[in-house]
Amino acid sequence: MNGQNNYVFITGATSGIGEACATLFHQKGYALILTGRRKDRLIKLKDKLQETNSSAIEILEFDVRNSDETAKVIQSLTDEVKNNISILINNAGLAVGKGPIDEGVLDDWNRMIDTNIKGVLHVTKEVVPFFKNKKSGHIINLSSIAGKEVYPGGNVYCATKHAVDALSKAMRIDLLPYAIKVTNIAPGAVDTEFSEVRFKGDLKMATKTYEGFSPLVAMDVAESIFFTATRPAHVTINDLTIMPTAQGSSQNLFKL
């Protein structure tokens, strides 16, 4: 796929894997639609990227958890932009808290369910009609190794990422008649803001998560996403699990 005149719509573009995807696709000449809740970060990222080339960049500030807001903001795009969206990267997601199910915090559960599951649904519902109209497009959903396995204390987060895995399979079947590709990406440990958010700003706990081994970095995942997005029209990568070499499963880590 030629990047010129093709927009990549990225949720959660203000940090981590989303930001890395924005950087890589922009370097390759793709136009971007960067979305997130923090407009200051979106503007800062846009300005930084436009220092390197002049590919078009749109920024949309909204919360994927809010269906009405999501619909309103996406529909505000011009028809020209809507018709040229070629790739949707459903990246926005988070883990909040970790512990036994009976000690779970209801607000934490709702944040994960509303962002990780409903957010994917809200954005996909708005973008898919653009893809259907032209009978092409690619949806890339960010799941996790937690969407393949469960681990102690991960209960609700794991459940939300299992849901993303299932939704990716369901979307693939539903959208098959329209030649719309769907890819599920399942990374293992990635050193981003993930653990800082999960442990609610406890930097000591967040840093400890990645001690003793080399985790993935955001660009590792972005490069894998770019690979799946640039296969020939007759090739779809349905599902891709990406792990650090030191990580064999969600709980199996070889630490020095």
C-alpha positions in Angstrom: 0.0 0.0 0.0 1.3 3.4 -0.9 1.3 5.7 2.1 0.5 8.9 0.2 -3.1 10.0 0.5 -3.8 7.1 2.9 -4.8 8.1 6.4 -4.0 5.9 9.5 -6.4 6.5 12.3 -4.7 5.9 15.7 -6.4 5.9 19.1 -4.4 6.5 22.2 -1.7 8.3 20.1 -0.3 10.4 22.9 2.1 7.8 24.3 3.6 4.4 24.1 2.6 2.1 21.2 0.2 4.7 19.7 2.9 7.3 19.5 5.4 4.9 18.1 2.9 3.9 15.4 2.3 7.6 14.6 6.1 8.2 14.3 6.7 5.1 12.1 3.8 5.5 9.7 4.5 9.3 9.3 8.2 8.4 8.5 6.8 6.2 5.7 4.7 9.0 4.3 1.3 8.1 5.6 -1.2 10.8 6.5 -2.4 10.5 10.2 -5.4 11.0 12.3 -4.1 11.2 15.9 -6.7 10.8 18.7 -6.6 10.9 22.4 -7.8 12.7 25.6 -4.8 15.0 26.0 -5.0 17.7 23.3 -1.7 19.3 24.5 0.1 16.0 23.8 -1.6 15.6 20.4 -0.5 19.1 19.4 3.0 18.5 20.6 3.3 15.2 18.7 1.8 16.7 15.5 4.4 19.6 15.7 7.2 17.2 16.2 6.3 14.9 13.3 5.7 17.8 10.9 9.3 18.8 11.4 10.4 15.8 9.3 7.8 15.8 6.4 4.7 17.5 5.3 2.3 14.5 5.3 -1.2 15.6 6.5 -2.0 15.2 10.2 -5.4 15.6 11.8 -5.9 15.6 15.5 -9.1 14.6 17.3 -9.6 15.1 21.0 -12.1 12.7 22.5 -12.6 9.9 25.0 -13.2 6.5 23.4 -15.4 5.6 26.4 -18.0 8.1 25.4 -20.0 6.8 22.4 -21.8 10.1 21.6 -18.6 12.1 21.8 -16.7 9.5 19.7 -19.4 9.5 17.0 -19.7 13.3 16.9 -15.9 14.0 16.6 -15.2 11.3 14.0 -18.2 12.4 11.9 -16.8 16.0 12.0 -14.0 14.9 9.6 -14.3 16.0 6.0 -15.6 13.5 3.5 -12.2 13.7 1.8 -10.5 12.5 4.9 -13.1 9.9 5.8 -12.9 8.4 2.3 -9.1 8.1 2.6 -8.8 6.3 5.9 -7.1 3.0 5.1 -6.0 1.8 8.5 -7.6 1.9 11.9 -5.3 1.1 14.9 -7.4 0.5 18.0 -4.6 1.1 20.4 -6.2 3.0 23.3 -6.3 0.7 26.4 -5.0 0.3 29.9 -4.7 -1.8 33.0 -5.6 -0.3 36.3 -4.8 -2.2 39.6 -3.8 -5.8 40.1 -5.0 -8.1 42.8 -7.5 -10.8 43.8 -11.0 -10.6 42.3 -12.7 -10.0 45.7 -10.4 -7.0 46.3 -11.1 -5.4 43.0 -12.0 -1.7 42.8 -15.2 -1.1 40.8 -14.0 2.1 39.3 -10.9 0.3 38.0 -13.0 -2.4 36.5 -15.2 0.1 34.7 -12.3 2.1 33.4 -10.8 -1.1 31.8 -14.1 -2.4 30.5 -15.1 1.0 29.1 -11.8 1.7 27.5 -10.5 -1.7 26.4 -13.8 -3.1 25.1 -16.3 -0.4 24.6 -13.7 2.0 23.3 -12.8 -0.5 20.5 -16.5 -0.9 19.7 -17.3 2.8 19.7 -14.5 3.8 17.3 -14.8 0.7 15.0 -18.6 1.3 14.6 -17.9 4.8 13.2 -15.0 3.9 11.0 -16.2 0.7 9.4 -18.8 2.4 7.2 -16.0 4.3 5.5 -14.2 1.0 4.7 -17.4 -0.7 3.6 -18.1 2.1 1.1 -14.8 1.4 -0.7 -14.6 -2.3 0.1 -11.1 -2.0 1.5 -9.5 -1.1 4.8 -7.6 -2.7 7.7 -8.5 -2.8 11.4 -5.6 -3.5 13.8 -6.7 -4.2 17.4 -4.2 -4.1 20.2 -4.8 -7.0 22.5 -2.1 -8.6 24.7 -0.6 -11.8 25.9 -3.2 -11.2 28.6 -5.8 -11.9 25.9 -4.3 -15.3 25.3 -3.7 -16.3 29.0 -4.7 -15.3 32.4 -2.4 -14.6 35.4 -2.8 -14.0 39.1 -4.3 -10.6 39.8 -5.0 -9.9 36.2 -8.6 -11.0 36.2 -10.6 -8.1 34.7 -7.7 -6.8 32.6 -7.2 -10.3 31.1 -11.0 -10.5 30.5 -11.0 -7.3 28.5 -8.1 -8.3 26.4 -9.7 -11.8 25.8 -12.7 -9.8 24.6 -10.5 -7.8 22.1 -9.1 -11.1 20.8 -12.7 -12.5 20.3 -13.9 -9.2 18.7 -11.0 -9.4 16.3 -12.1 -12.8 15.1 -15.7 -11.7 14.9 -14.9 -8.6 13.0 -12.8 -10.6 10.5 -15.8 -12.9 9.8 -18.4 -10.0 9.7 -16.3 -7.9 7.3 -15.0 -10.6 5.0 -17.5 -9.8 2.2 -16.1 -6.2 2.1 -12.4 -7.2 1.8 -11.7 -5.5 5.1 -8.6 -6.9 6.9 -8.6 -7.4 10.6 -5.5 -8.1 12.7 -5.2 -8.9 16.4 -1.8 -7.9 17.9 -0.9 -9.5 21.2 2.3 -8.1 22.8 4.0 -9.4 25.9 5.9 -7.1 28.3 6.4 -3.7 26.7 8.2 -0.9 28.6 5.7 2.0 28.2 3.5 3.9 30.6 1.5 0.7 31.0 2.8 -0.3 34.5 2.9 3.3 35.7 -0.8 3.5 35.0 -1.5 0.0 36.4 0.1 0.8 39.7 -1.4 4.3 39.8 1.8 6.3 39.6 3.9 4.1 41.8 7.1 4.4 39.9 8.9 1.9 42.1 6.4 -0.8 41.3 6.3 0.2 37.6 10.1 0.0 37.3 10.3 -3.3 39.1 8.0 -4.8 36.4 10.9 -4.7 33.8 13.9 -5.4 36.1 16.2 -8.2 35.2 15.3 -8.7 31.5 15.0 -6.7 28.2 11.3 -6.0 27.6 9.9 -4.9 24.2 9.8 -1.2 23.5 6.9 0.6 21.8 8.7 0.7 18.4 9.1 -3.1 18.4 5.4 -3.4 18.4 4.9 -0.5 15.9 7.2 -2.2 13.4 5.2 -5.4 13.7 2.0 -3.4 13.1 3.5 -1.7 10.1 4.5 -5.1 8.7 1.0 -6.5 9.0 -0.5 -3.3 7.5 1.8 -3.4 4.4 1.2 -7.0 3.2 -0.2 -7.4 -0.3 -4.0 -7.1 -0.8 -4.5 -10.9 -0.9 -2.6 -11.4 2.5 -4.0 -10.9 6.0 -2.2 -11.5 9.2 -5.1 -12.6 11.5 -3.2 -12.8 14.7 0.3 -11.9 15.9 1.8 -12.5 19.3 5.0 -10.6 20.0 7.2 -11.4 23.0 10.5 -10.4 24.5 13.0 -13.2 24.0 13.2 -13.5 27.8 9.4 -14.1 28.1 7.9 -17.5 27.3 4.4 -16.8 28.6 2.6 -14.3 30.6 4.3 -15.5 33.8 7.4 -17.3 32.5 10.3 -14.8 32.5 14.0 -15.5 32.5 15.5 -12.8 34.6 19.3 -12.4 35.1 
